[in-house]
Amino acid sequence: MTIDQVLQEAVDSGKVAGATVAAATAGGPLHEAAYGRRAIGAGAAMTNNTVFRIASMTKAITGAACMQMMERGKLALDQPAEEILAFLKDTQVLDGFDAEGKPRLRPRRGTITLRNLLTHTAGFVYDTWNGDMNRYAAQTGLPAARTGKIAALQAPLGFDPGARWEYGINIDIAGRMVEVASGQNLESYMQEHLFGPLGMRDTGFVLRPEWMDRLATVHTREADGSLKPFDAPPPATNPEFYAGGGGLFATAHDYSLFLQALMHGGTLNGARILRPETVALMGQNHMGALNVLPMKSFIPRMSNDVELFPGMDKKWGLSFLINTQDVPGRRSAGSLTWAGINNTYYWLDPKKQISGVIMTQVLPFGDRTVLDLLDRYETAVYQAAG
């Protein structure tokens, strides 16, 4: 099936309200299109300039900002992160709960570094996928990173740095390191050093008035498979920090520009955001013998249990998941990928020089319908690319 047929079928069936996609090769854009509507059953048509809450697709862009700061000598992968963020000196490990049900904390063993923050091996976790942290947050009122409160970054660790992989607020903390090291908030920094140079005109942390008529509605997947509009929480106003782990709004077109810049070794249309050797470094395994583990959900309304590419060892680069085997008819081994909680997905295949973005707005994360659509979309992209 062609790309258009795959996406139109999904929309016509009612499985998704709408979707926007963007794919590119080394030669430039391959296909950009929009399907369906911004809200199920009604509302404006989805368009190429529809704005999405891209959530954790923010992480790769924050990773690029960290690498820019590394190139400028402001950050280093293996320096103690507490040299930039002094509060990390006091970070302890949540070691379960005592007989009275109170959190038990202990000193951590090991050093928190930018490298293990970018690879989710520093020990910070999300309460969505960690039962102990879910319980701790409920007991203590620990704010979520999306609130923009510095207190959210002062969470305890779920394990000692370097002990294993677990998805968490690590890249929110890395983004705060960029803010402190650069002297700019992340919105200003990224507009100046990433979005402006790449022409990403519809990307940012601050929800602009002109986006309101172009903003896609978030939906929840009901038990019968139907979709119901969901009132997504607005971004924090006057945040103490911008959430580099998940706070951006963007279009599929803009995100594709970012991926194309990485595909071309850090440059696009005459603008260089990173050196080629830095981009190559980002795509390497930085977690050693550790592997990415399945994500078991403790907040089912937000996420299903998730494991991309089950049965395959998976590694993490400097903000990307890396598949270690070829996926027949689709991406090559060594491709870079991740997603946003509202079921937005991207991949970058450095070997075949193909990238793709598909944006929907559906909860919970790991929606099987959207994952199946991603698989079919990706297959169609590779067929179109020849």
N, C-alpha and C positions, 0 to 999 in steps of 0.2 A: 504494500500500500504506500501511497505517497504521503508526505508530511501532512498535506492538507486533508487527505482522506482520514488519516489517523485522528487528527484533532477534531475534525468536524463530526466524526462518528461519536466521539466521546461527549461532545456538546449536545448533539441531537438526541442521544440516549438519556440525557439528564444526569449523567454520572458526575459531571462537573458543570458549574454555572458558566464558566468561561475560562480561557487560558490565553496567555501571550507567550510566544516563543521567539527565540533568536538563535540562529546557528551560523557559524563562520568557519572558513578554512584559511589557509595561509594567504589565499588570494583576496580575502575580504569577506563581507557578509554573503552567506549562502542562501539564507531564507529568514525572513522576519514576517510574522503575521499574528493576527489576533482572531479569536473565535468566541462565539457566544456572547454573554452579557456579564456586566460587572456584579450583578446580583441575580440570584436564581429566579427565573420566571418573570422578571420585570427589570426596569431600569435601562440605563444607557448600554449600548453595545460596547463590548471589549474592544480596545484600540491599541495600536502599537505604543501610544504614549500613556496608557493606563499605569497608574502608580500603585505599587504593591508594598506591603510590609514584608521586607525580605529577611527579617530576623537574623538567624545565624549565618546567612550568606554574607552578613557584615564581616564575619571573622576573617575571611581571606583578604578583604580590603584592609582591615586593621593589621593583619600580618604584613601586608605590603608597606604600610606606614612604619611598622617596626623595622623592617629591612631598610627603608630609607634612612631612618635614624641610625641604624648600624653603619650604613655607608658613610654617614657624616661624623661617625665617631662619638655619637651621643649615647648609644646603647651598645651592648655586647651580648652575644648569645649566652655566654657562660658566667657573666658577672652575677654576684648575688643581687637579686631583684630588690632587696631591702636597701641597697645603696641608692636606689631611686625612690622607692616608696618605704619610708622609715617604719610605717605601721606593720610591715611584714615581719619585722624582727620579733614581734610578739605572737605571731601566728602559731597556734597549737593544733594538735590532731584530736578530732572527736573520736574517742575510744569507747563508744557505746554509752550505756546508761547504767547508773547504779541501782541498788535494790529499791530505792524510793522513786526511781524513774527520772532522776536528775542527770543531765549530761555529764559525762566523765571526760575531761580534757587532759592531755599529757603533752610535754614538750615534743616537738618534731625532731626527727632524725634526718639530717640532710638539708641541702640548700635549695631554695626556690630560685630558679633561673629563668631568663627569658626563653631559653630553648625548651625547658619543660613546661612552661606556660603555653607556648605555641603548639606543643604536641599533646596537651591534656595529660601530662604525666607529673604535674606539679603537686597534685593532691586535692586541688579544689574540685568540688562536685556541684551538680544541680540537684535541688530537692525533687525535681520531676522524676529523676532516675536513680535516686539514692534514698532508701527508706530511713536511714538514720538522720540524714540531713533534713528530710521532710519533717521528721519528728522534732528535730532541734529547732527548725525555723518556726514551727507551730508553737513550741514552748517559749521561745525567746523573742518572737516578733522580728526575727532577722528579715530585713527588707530584701526584695528581689533586686537584681542588678538593673532591671528596666526602670526602677524608681529614680535612678540617678543619684542615690544617696551613697556617700562614701562608706557609710556603715555596712552596706551590702558587700563591700570588698573585704571587710574585716571578719569574714566567716572563718570558722575553723576548717582545717583540711579533713578529708575523708580517709587519707592514708599518707604515709611519708613520701616526700618528693622522690620520684624515680622508681617507686615500688611497682606501679602498674599504670595502665591507661584507664581513665574514666572521664567522660564528658562533663565539663563544668564551666565555672565562671572565669577560667584561666585567661581567656583572651579579653575579657572585660578588664582584668588587671593589667594585661599587656597594653591595652589601649590607654589606661590611666598612666602607664609609664611613658607613653608617647606624649601625653599632655604635659606631664611634669618636665620631661627632658627637653621638650620643644618650647615650653612656655606658652603654648596655644591650647585652647580646648580642641577636642577632636573634630568638631564641626568645622572650625576655622582652618585647622591644619589640613584636613582632607580636601576642603574646597580649594585651598591654595596649591597643594602639592600633588593631588590626585585627580579630583573631579574636574577642576578647571583645565588643567593641561590635556586631559583625555576627552574633553567635550561632554562630560557626563552632566548634562544640564538639569536633569530631573532626579538627582540623588542627593540625599542629605538626612541629617538627624532631626531637623526641625520641620514640622508639618506646615507647609506653606499654604496660604489661602487659595492660591491658584491651582493647587492640587485637589482641592476638595471635590470638584466636579469630575475628577479623573481617578479618584481613589476606588480601588476594588473592594468589595464587601467581603469580610471574612465569614465563612460558613462552618457549621458543625455537621459532621456526618451522624445522622440519627441511626438507631438500631436497625431500622428497616432499609437502610442504605440511602434514604432521602437526605436532602440538604436543607438546613435551616439557617437563616441569617443570624449572625452573632455580633453583638456590640463589642468590638475590640477596644481595650483600654487605650486612651489617648497617650501620646508620649509625655514624659515628665516635663513640666514647665520649670524653667530656671534650675536645671539639674546641677548638682555639684560636680558631676562628671558625665560624659557621654558614653553610653554603653557600647563599647567597641566589639562586644560579643554578640550584639543582636539588635541594635537600635535604628538601623537605616531604613529609609524609604527609597525605592528606585524603580525604574522601568526595566523590562527585559533588554531593551535596546542599550541602555546605559551599561548594564552589567556585562553585556556582550563586548562592549568597548574595552572594559577592564580585562576580560579574558583574552581578547585579541592582543592587547598590549603585552600580557604575559607570554602569549604564543610567539610573539615577535621579539622575545628577549628583553622586554621592558620598554619597548618603544611603539608608538602608534601615531601615524600622520605627522611625523616630525617631532613629536613630544616624547621625551625620555623620562620615565618615572623610576626605573631601576636599571642597574647594569646587567648585562647578560649573565655574568657569573653569579650574581645574586639571585636571579630568577631560577637558574639551574639549581642553586643551593636549596631554594625553597621547596623544590620538587623531589628532594632526596629523603630517604628514611632517616628520621632524627630520633627514633625511639629504640634503636638497636634491636635486641631480641624480643622486646615486648611486642604484643599484638593488640590491635583494637578489639574490644570485647563487645558482646551484645549489650544493648541498653534495655533494661527491664523498667517499665514504667510504674511509678507510684502515684501518678495523677492521670488516670485514664482519660479524662476529658481533654487533656493537653497532648498526650502522646500514647500511641500503642507501644508494645514491645517492638524494638527496632534492631535489625541487623541487615545492613546492606551487604550484598554478595556473601550470603551464608555459605559455609563450607570452604571458604578461601581465606588464607592469611591476609590480613590487611594492616598496613602501616600508616604512620602519620608523618607528614612533612611539616614545614613551617606554616601551618594553618590549614592543611588539606588532608583528607583521607586518600590513601593510595592503594589501588587494587594491585595485587602482585601477580595476577594471571590475566591473559587475554580473555575478553568476553566475546565469544564467537559472533561475528557479524556486527560487533559494536566496538567499544573502546579497547585500546591496547593495554597490556600490563604497564604499570607506571603512570597511568592517568591520574589526574587530580580531581577531586570532587568534594562536595558537601551540599548542604541543604538549609532551608529555614523551616521553623516549626509549623508554619502555615502551608506546608507542602509546596515550597518553591525549591527547585533543584538546578544544579549546573554540573558540567564536567568540562575538563580540558585534557585533550589527548595530545601530549607533546610529540609522540612518535608519528602519528598520522596527521598531525596539525589540524585537528578538528575540535571545535568547542560548541557547546550547546547550553541553552537556558530554557527552562519551562517554568512558568509562574502560574500558580493557582492560589486560592486563599481558602484552605480547608483545614479544619481541626477534626480529630487529633493528628499529630505528626505520624508519619509512616502509614498514611492512608493507603490501603491496598489498591484501591481503584486508581489513585494517582500514580502509585509506583508502577502499576501495570501500564499506565499511559506513558510514563517516562520510558519504560523499556521499549514500547512500540515506537515512540517518537524518536528515540536514539537510533533504533534500527533503520527507520526511514531516513534519518539524516545521513547515515553512513551510505545508504543506497544512493541517495541524491548526490553525495560527494564523489561517488564512483570509486 
